[in-house]
Amino acid sequence: MIKNRHKLTKKTSKFQHTDRKNLIMGSLVAIAISISPYFFYLYESVPNQPIWDTFLFTYKSEFYNSANVAFWTITGKSIPLYFLTIWFFTCRHWWYHALLIPMTMYIYQLTNVLNDDLHYIDSFELKYFIPLMALIIPSIYLIRAKIFNRINSVNKSTQELEDEMRIRPLTFIQKIKQYF
């Protein structure tokens, strides 16, 4: 009889490794996503009248004639922006810069909603995104071409190349500084 033939060995995997920092960051992201329905339904606490007076500010809805409808519209534009921002800062794929295009679109729509004098909220906004798309789309294509060039010249898997292309700053602040 061979007693020690099947020894149990501890095998570490790069996918199962979680340290305290990653656990805390993941928990914060999970909490931020979990409380999003409460953010969406905040508009229900706003009165259905043109002027909303609180101890912090006074809001007068001229275009919508109801502060409740105005804040419903604001939450309708800000919640997708909220999710896209979380996705942008937590995404580790090479294409995450493409998320800047819908984020910019929602920022533009949100500023138009906040502008009470504007009558057509979603019209003619593509002309403002053309310069942004002219920068982001070619850069994404160049990154993709660089990845496939390395695949053809080196025997690496797509996952290994994506791991090489990931940008992993040390802290959340460094990731924000990377874009500004």
Stockholm file with secondary structure:
# STOCKHOLM 1.0

chainA/1-180         MIKNRHKLTKKTSKFQHTDRKNLIMGSLVAIAISISPYFFYLYESVPNQPIWDTFLFTYKSEFYNSANVAFWTITGKSIPLYFLTIWFFTCRHWWYHALLIPMTMYIYQLTNVLNDDLHYIDSFELKYFIPLMALIIPSIYLIRAKIFNRINSVNKSTQELEDEMRIRPLTFIQKIKQYF
#=GR chainA/1-180 SS CCSSSSCCCCCCCTTTCCCHHHHHHHHHHHHHHHTHHHHHGGGGGSCSSSEEECSSCEEECSSSSCHHHHHHHHHHHHHHHHHHHHHHHHCCSTTGGGGHHHHHHHHHHHHHHHCTTCSCTTSSCHHHHHHHHHHHHHHHHHHHHHHHHHHHHSCCCHHHHHHHHCCCCSSHHHHHHHHC
#=GC SS_cons         CCSSSSCCCCCCCTTTCCCHHHHHHHHHHHHHHHTHHHHHGGGGGSCSSSEEECSSCEEECSSSSCHHHHHHHHHHHHHHHHHHHHHHHHCCSTTGGGGHHHHHHHHHHHHHHHCTTCSCTTSSCHHHHHHHHHHHHHHHHHHHHHHHHHHHHSCCCHHHHHHHHCCCCSSHHHHHHHHC
//
